[in-house]
């Protein structure tokens, strides 16, 4: 949330990053995969077309450095599509 990502109101280790539409979700997913980050994707009909999302799973094995890198990769991918 502090990084400007829409994660809804989650309180669990499964964290959604709301992207919006399916095309943008797929493009973000490819960009972050190319940077070494793999996430699940959730699309319609599991969620509405306007609430598609990346699905991240965090654990106690993830370091702060790894989480910061993950956030950075996702933010950069989203920003590159907003141009």
N, C-alpha and C positions, 0 to 999 in steps of 0.2 A: 504494500500500500504506500509506504513512504517513497518508493521508487516511481510512483505514478502508475503502477499496474493495477488493473481491476481484478481483484481476487475474490470478489463477492464478500460474504460474511463468514467464510470458512473458519472453523476452529480446530480442524483436524490436520493430520499429516498429509492428507491429500489436498493439494492446493490447485484450484482452477485459475488459469489466467485467461480472462474473457477477452476474446479477439473481436468477435462481432459476426462477420460473415464467413461463409465456407471458403471462398476463394482466397481471402486474406489469410485465413487460418492455415490453409495448405501452403501458401507462400512463406509465411512465418515459420511453419514447421520445417520446410525444406532449408531455409536459411540457417536456422539454429542447428539442424542436423549437420549441415556442411561445416559448422563451427565446432562440432563434437558433442552437441547436446541433443539427447534423444528424449522426447516426451510423448505421451499419448495424446491423441486428439479426440475430441468429443464433438460430434456433428449431429445435425438433424437426422433422425427423429428423436434421438436421446435428449436433445435440447432444442429450443427454438432456433430458427435460422439466424436470428439477431443475437444469440448468446453462445455461439460456438466457442470452443475453448481448448487451450492446452491443458493437459492434466499432469501435474507434477506430484511425485511422491517423495516426501522428505523422511529421513530417518536420523537417528542419533549418530550414525556414522558419517554424516555429512558435516564438513567443517564450515566455519564462517566464510573462509576464503572461497570454498567451492560454491556456497550459496550466493556470495557476492558476484562471482563469475557467471553463474547461471542468470542472475538478474540482469547483469550487464549484457550478456548475449541476447536475451529476450528483448530488452529495451532497444538495443541497436537494430535488431531485425525489424521490430515494429516501426521504428523511426525511419528506416530506409524505405519502407513501403508508403510512408506518409508524404514523401516528397512529390 
